[in-house]
Amino acid sequence: MQLQVPRALVTANLMGRTVGPVGDVAAQRRTVEAAVSLLAEATQAPTIRELPD
């Protein structure tokens, strides 16, 4: 049996800082908005999007 990730947002952020650099509110907001958009728009698994730098 194989498991698939239903939805994923790939970012260039370091592990442990998944929403963005500490103190960079604009970058964090961009990441969170992209993740919420992915949740709202994904219609089938797997849906993987890459967030541009």
Contacts in CASP RR format, 6 or more apart in sequence:
PFRMAT RR
TARGET T0000
AUTHOR 0000-0000-0000
METHOD contacts of the structure
MODEL  1
MQLQVPRALVTANLMGRTVGPVGDVAAQRRTVEAAVSLLAEATQAPTIRE
LPD
4 45 0 8 1.000
4 46 0 8 1.000
5 45 0 8 1.000
5 46 0 8 1.000
5 48 0 8 1.000
6 42 0 8 1.000
6 45 0 8 1.000
6 46 0 8 1.000
6 47 0 8 1.000
7 38 0 8 1.000
7 39 0 8 1.000
7 42 0 8 1.000
7 45 0 8 1.000
7 46 0 8 1.000
7 47 0 8 1.000
7 48 0 8 1.000
8 46 0 8 1.000
8 47 0 8 1.000
8 48 0 8 1.000
8 49 0 8 1.000
9 31 0 8 1.000
9 34 0 8 1.000
9 35 0 8 1.000
9 38 0 8 1.000
9 48 0 8 1.000
9 49 0 8 1.000
9 50 0 8 1.000
9 51 0 8 1.000
10 48 0 8 1.000
10 49 0 8 1.000
10 50 0 8 1.000
10 51 0 8 1.000
11 18 0 8 1.000
11 20 0 8 1.000
11 31 0 8 1.000
11 50 0 8 1.000
11 51 0 8 1.000
12 51 0 8 1.000
12 53 0 8 1.000
13 19 0 8 1.000
13 20 0 8 1.000
13 21 0 8 1.000
13 31 0 8 1.000
18 31 0 8 1.000
19 28 0 8 1.000
19 31 0 8 1.000
19 32 0 8 1.000
20 27 0 8 1.000
20 28 0 8 1.000
20 31 0 8 1.000
21 27 0 8 1.000
21 28 0 8 1.000
30 51 0 8 1.000
31 51 0 8 1.000
34 49 0 8 1.000
34 51 0 8 1.000
38 47 0 8 1.000
38 49 0 8 1.000
END
